[in-house]
């Protein structure tokens, strides 16, 4: 709670009156209150005096609403007039107006109502496990791979936090390709069920780190919830390249699936292309896909140019944390604008095909085994150069295994035909038309996830 009043005696009175009931911070002016909201918040509720020197209570609460819209706002006034009441409602959007002097029981009851309202409106939490990275500002600290226990529009509870954090400390969370700053609210006590857990409050009210509409994610809709989270983990932006136009898409056979593609920013003019297919279908495969994505993101920032080391770390984690029969095929390509070259490792995945401008075909065959089956894992790195007009297609077998009306497969032949017919178009249009060709070929319902990445040299 934040109390704002330009009379220090009243601030001390509030603290003594409510001692032991609420955690109270005080500010002696509107300006000081705004600073507290920006640097020491978020607060569940703020109580402001109406008549203050410099910035009155309505002006302060109006500004406070802009900084932390979810905070409940209460106004104390010694003189009530119609104009002041209208301004308080319309501009300050106050939850309650109270007359001074205010009895302790009335103030306590009103604050309790405000806090109940705050929790009903802002703390509608969804219990779901999403892999994220946590970064501290403390010198020498490394990014931690953790996961959520529950999330809301205003905060998150994390598990598997190994490094001790300080209450009030500001940290950065990364989810997929998005990030936001959070303040540490509480740390779980050792030996309790919350050991290793930490509660965080989001500092930017307009940040949508999860890309979810939490109001629609009810406990009786687990597939919808998983689908929304999974879509949010796929790339939302494309790092810029001068010499390569590219696009990607995934069409799940069910509401959730085990296919994954990504575009990693590996420095100016350099992009990592990732496409993976996790064994299995449904929620189990989707959870493994999310784990693979989080694991890859937790490692690629440091030493990301060393592809064998990066993928060895990913394999070690995948092997350690999955069942013996779980694995993933994966293609990783590191493209550089400067050389127009892609270094790649193919971990048992379908060979991507390159349709050269002159019509020749090259296949990027496997250079390593799949990820997750073996504790010891090695790979070799190959490379390929691109010239203007060349088209690269990285795909999962949901494309080539599509079954037609006579029981035949769409196959690599169908893929190549669609590429040849559209090779002069932009990458996004090539992708759409290849997907359309496979879907028109298909008889019956889609049986497998269909994921495709197209890159065209320009």
Buried (B, 14 or more C-beta within 10 A) or exposed (E): BBBBBBEEEBBEBBBEBBEEEBEBBBBBBBBBBBEBBEEEBBBBBBBBBBBBEEBBBBBBBBBBBEBBBBBBBBBBBEEEEEEBBEBBEEBBBBBBBBEBEBEBEEBBEBBEBBBEBBBEEBBBBBEBBBBBBBBBEEEEEEBBBBBBBBBBBBBBBBBBBEEEBEEEBBBBBBBBBBBBBBBBBBBBEEEEEBEBBBBBBBBEBEBEBBBBEBEEBEEEEBEBBBBBBBBBBBBEEBBEBEBBBBBBBBBBBBBBBBBBBBBBBBEEBBBBBBBBBBBBBBBBBBBBBBBBBBBBBBBBBEEBBEBBEBBBBBBBBBBEEBEEEBBBBBBBBBBBBEBBBBBBBBBBBBBBBBBBBEEEEBEBEBBBBBBBBEEEBEBEBBEBEBEEBBBBBBBBBBBBBBBBEEEEBBBBEBBBBBBEEBBEBBBBBBBBBBBEBBEEBBEEEBBBBBBBBBBBBB
